[in-house]
């Protein structure tokens, strides 16, 4: 049986590279891989190329280049960037939805059969118009646009949760009380964020360790997931439980302090972090319904297992990651 070509839009990003790594490790050589990037000369693109992945140049705003990049592909994984400079530029009126439609239309023209999109639920729809968050609303609309086209054999939304990896970003740590980089005056690492809402059941995701396998599992059975939104997460935990996992893994005294209202989260005028602020608005008003439905981990457990087993993994290696194991690996124990 010949290998199926899967093309990844956003190949050098956190999600795209994780998907490529997982698919590349398929022990049956089920997939051939191609990565789309704006800059094939970047170090990350060169790393992909040297690993045996075909790297092609295309721009998400240029349909012709995308059609060429998708041509011959059985499947596509697409993650549009809400922080694209064009989208964040107040003088440019183009939106993420417009970007998504260009990419979807290009995939249709190239006769892609399976379209997997990294999507979100619509904040506007779920909160009945109370909260409008473009990054959530546009991604939800892109998924619906792809579904409604009727042009694909399967369309699936692989919806990522809160990145474990965000705890490695100093820019994000700054708005969350300094956690986990800067201790408070009493030496405690304080994680200060708004309440999540509802049952405080936050869907955390290890993108590098788990998301690639989750998407891999989808590509192995796309017809099973057609038209569905697959919740992509590694662990459901409260913020207090996340902080306790950090303390246990590192030995560093830590605590969670809740900001009662999302409006009181200071993002220091950083446009890209306004999306984080609106995420809390969405989850507080919706009662924690980040995915629109009840947050559940069973879908990710099954997909992770399927994707990891296709890579020849077994035992503990087919299980989802935990916050404690992540913190233990990434931070020195005190």
C-alpha positions in Angstrom: 0.0 0.0 0.0 1.5 3.4 -1.0 2.0 6.1 1.6 -0.5 8.9 1.9 0.9 12.4 1.6 0.0 14.7 4.5 0.8 18.4 4.2 1.1 20.5 7.3 0.4 24.3 7.2 2.4 25.9 9.9 5.1 23.2 9.8 7.7 25.0 11.9 5.2 26.0 14.7 4.7 24.2 18.0 1.7 22.3 16.8 2.8 21.6 13.2 6.2 20.3 14.2 4.7 18.0 16.8 2.3 16.6 14.2 5.1 16.1 11.7 7.3 14.3 14.3 4.6 11.9 15.3 3.5 11.1 11.7 7.2 10.7 10.7 7.6 8.0 13.3 4.8 5.8 12.0 6.4 2.4 11.9 4.4 1.3 8.8 5.4 4.3 6.8 1.7 5.1 6.4 2.4 8.7 5.6 4.6 10.8 3.4 5.1 14.3 4.8 5.3 17.8 3.4 5.7 21.0 5.5 4.6 24.5 4.4 6.5 27.4 5.6 6.9 31.1 4.6 10.7 30.9 5.0 12.3 27.6 3.9 15.7 29.2 4.8 14.9 29.4 8.5 16.8 27.1 10.9 13.6 25.3 11.9 12.6 24.7 8.2 16.1 23.4 7.5 15.8 21.0 10.5 12.6 19.6 9.0 14.2 19.2 5.6 17.3 17.5 7.0 15.0 15.0 8.8 13.6 13.9 5.5 10.4 16.0 5.4 9.7 17.8 2.1 9.6 21.5 2.8 7.8 23.9 0.4 7.3 27.7 0.4 3.9 29.2 0.5 2.1 32.1 2.1 -1.3 31.7 3.7 -2.6 34.9 2.0 -1.5 33.7 -1.4 -3.9 31.1 -2.7 -1.9 30.1 -5.8 1.1 29.2 -3.7 -1.0 27.2 -1.4 -2.7 25.2 -4.2 0.8 24.3 -5.4 1.9 23.3 -1.9 -1.2 21.2 -1.3 -1.2 19.5 -4.7 -0.9 15.7 -4.4 -1.9 15.6 -0.7 -4.3 13.1 0.7 -4.5 15.0 4.0 -3.8 18.3 5.5 -3.2 19.6 9.0 -3.7 23.3 9.3 -3.1 25.7 12.2 -3.8 29.4 11.5 -1.9 31.8 13.6 -4.1 34.3 15.5 -0.9 36.4 16.1 -0.1 36.7 12.4 1.4 40.2 11.9 -1.3 40.9 9.3 -4.1 40.1 11.7 -2.6 42.0 14.6 -1.9 45.1 12.5 -4.7 47.6 13.3 -4.2 49.3 10.0 -4.9 46.0 8.1 -8.5 44.9 8.2 -7.9 41.3 7.1 -9.0 38.6 9.6 -8.1 35.1 10.6 -11.4 34.0 9.1 -10.4 35.4 5.7 -7.0 33.6 6.0 -8.7 30.3 6.9 -11.1 30.6 3.9 -8.1 31.1 1.5 -6.4 28.0 2.9 -9.6 25.9 2.8 -10.3 27.0 -0.8 -6.8 26.1 -1.8 -7.0 22.7 -0.2 -10.3 22.1 -2.1 -8.8 23.1 -5.4 -5.8 20.8 -4.7 -8.3 18.0 -4.1 -7.2 17.3 -0.5 -9.5 14.5 1.0 -8.9 14.8 4.7 -8.8 18.3 6.3 -7.8 18.5 10.0 -7.9 21.9 11.5 -6.7 23.2 14.8 -9.9 24.9 15.8 -11.7 26.3 18.8 -15.3 26.7 19.9 -17.0 30.0 19.3 -17.0 32.3 22.3 -19.7 34.4 20.8 -22.0 31.5 20.1 -21.5 29.8 23.4 -21.9 33.0 25.5 -24.9 34.1 23.4 -23.1 37.2 22.2 -21.8 38.4 25.6 -18.2 37.7 24.8 -16.7 38.2 21.3 -13.2 36.8 20.9 -12.0 36.9 17.4 -9.4 34.1 17.7 -12.0 31.7 19.0 -14.9 32.8 16.8 -12.9 32.9 13.6 -11.4 29.5 14.2 -14.8 28.0 14.9 -16.1 29.6 11.7 -13.2 28.3 9.6 -14.0 24.7 10.8 -17.7 25.2 9.9 -16.7 26.7 6.5 -14.6 23.6 5.7 -17.4 21.3 6.8 -20.1 23.1 4.9 -18.1 23.0 1.6 -18.9 19.4 1.2 -15.6 19.1 -0.7 -13.7 16.9 1.7 -14.2 13.2 2.6 -13.5 14.1 6.2 -13.2 17.4 8.1 -12.1 17.3 11.8 -11.3 20.0 14.4 -8.4 19.0 16.7 -9.0 21.5 19.4 -5.9 22.2 21.7 -6.2 23.0 25.4 -3.9 25.3 27.5 -0.3 24.5 26.5 1.9 23.0 29.2 4.6 24.8 27.2 3.1 28.2 28.1 4.7 27.7 31.5 8.1 28.0 29.7 7.3 31.5 28.3 8.6 34.4 30.3 6.2 36.8 28.5 3.2 34.8 29.8 4.7 34.3 33.2 4.9 38.1 33.6 1.1 38.5 33.5 0.6 35.4 35.8 2.3 36.8 38.9 5.7 35.8 37.7 5.0 32.1 37.9 7.1 29.9 37.5 10.1 32.2 37.1 10.0 35.0 39.6 9.3 34.3 43.3 7.3 36.8 45.4 8.8 38.7 48.3 8.3 35.8 50.7 10.0 33.4 48.2 6.8 31.7 47.1 6.1 31.2 43.4 2.6 32.7 42.9 0.4 31.7 40.0 -2.1 34.6 39.8 -4.8 34.2 37.2 -8.5 34.7 36.8 -10.8 31.8 37.8 -11.6 29.5 34.9 -15.3 29.2 35.6 -17.7 26.3 36.2 -16.0 23.4 37.9 -12.6 25.0 37.4 -11.7 22.0 35.1 -8.9 23.4 32.9 -7.9 21.3 29.9 -4.0 21.3 29.9 -2.1 20.0 26.9 1.4 18.9 26.4 1.7 19.9 22.7 5.2 18.5 22.2 4.5 15.2 23.9 0.8 14.5 23.1 -0.8 16.7 20.5 1.1 15.1 17.6 0.0 11.7 18.6 -3.6 12.9 19.1 -3.7 14.2 15.5 -1.8 11.1 14.3 -4.7 9.1 15.7 -7.2 11.2 13.8 -5.4 10.7 10.5 -5.4 6.9 11.1 -9.3 6.9 11.2 -10.5 10.2 9.7 -13.9 8.8 8.8 -14.6 8.0 12.4 -14.0 11.7 13.4 -15.5 13.4 10.4 -17.5 16.5 11.3 -16.4 16.3 15.0 -14.4 18.5 17.3 -11.8 16.3 19.1 -10.8 17.8 22.5 -7.0 17.8 22.6 -5.7 17.7 26.1 -3.3 15.8 28.4 -4.8 16.5 31.9 -7.8 18.1 33.4 -6.8 20.0 36.5 -7.7 23.1 38.5 -5.1 25.9 38.7 -4.5 25.0 42.4 -3.7 21.4 41.3 -1.4 22.6 38.6 0.5 24.7 41.1 0.7 21.8 43.5 2.1 19.6 40.7 4.9 22.3 40.2 5.7 22.4 43.9 5.8 18.6 44.1 8.0 18.3 41.0 10.5 21.1 41.9 10.3 21.4 45.7 9.7 25.1 45.2 7.0 26.6 47.5 4.1 27.7 45.4 0.5 28.9 45.6 -2.4 29.8 43.4 -4.1 33.2 43.9 -7.4 33.7 42.0 -8.3 36.9 40.2 -12.1 37.0 40.7 -12.9 38.9 37.4 -11.2 38.4 34.1 -11.3 42.1 33.5 -8.8 42.6 36.2 -6.0 40.6 34.4 -3.3 43.0 33.3 -1.8 42.1 30.0 0.4 45.2 29.9 -0.8 46.4 26.6 0.6 43.4 24.7 -1.8 42.8 21.8 -1.1 39.1 21.5 -1.9 38.5 25.2 -5.3 40.1 24.8 -6.4 36.7 23.4 -5.5 35.2 26.8 -7.6 37.8 28.6 -10.5 37.0 26.4 -10.0 33.3 26.9 -10.8 33.9 30.6 -13.8 36.1 29.7 -15.1 33.2 27.6 -14.6 30.5 30.1 -15.9 32.5 33.1 -19.1 33.5 31.3 -19.6 30.1 29.8 -19.2 28.3 33.1 -15.8 26.7 32.1 -17.2 25.3 28.8 -14.0 25.9 26.8 -15.0 23.3 24.3 -18.7 24.2 24.3 -19.4 20.7 25.8 -18.3 19.1 29.0 -14.5 18.9 29.1 -13.4 15.3 28.9 -10.1 13.4 28.5 -11.3 10.1 27.2 -11.1 11.2 23.5 -7.5 12.2 24.0 -6.6 9.0 25.8 -7.9 6.9 22.9 -6.3 9.1 20.2 -3.0 9.3 22.0 -2.9 5.5 22.4 -3.7 4.9 18.8 -1.1 7.4 17.5 1.6 6.3 19.9 1.1 2.6 19.1 1.4 3.4 15.4 4.9 4.7 16.3 5.7 1.4 18.0 5.2 2.7 21.5 3.8 0.6 24.4 3.1 0.8 28.1 3.6 4.1 29.8 4.6 5.7 26.4 1.1 5.5 25.1 -0.3 7.4 28.0 -0.9 11.1 28.2 1.6 13.4 29.9 1.0 15.0 33.3 1.8 18.4 34.6 4.0 16.9 37.3 6.2 15.0 34.9 6.5 18.0 32.6 7.5 20.3 35.5 10.0 17.7 36.7 11.6 17.5 33.3 11.7 21.2 32.6 12.6 22.7 36.0 15.4 21.9 38.4 14.4 20.4 41.7 15.2 22.6 44.7 
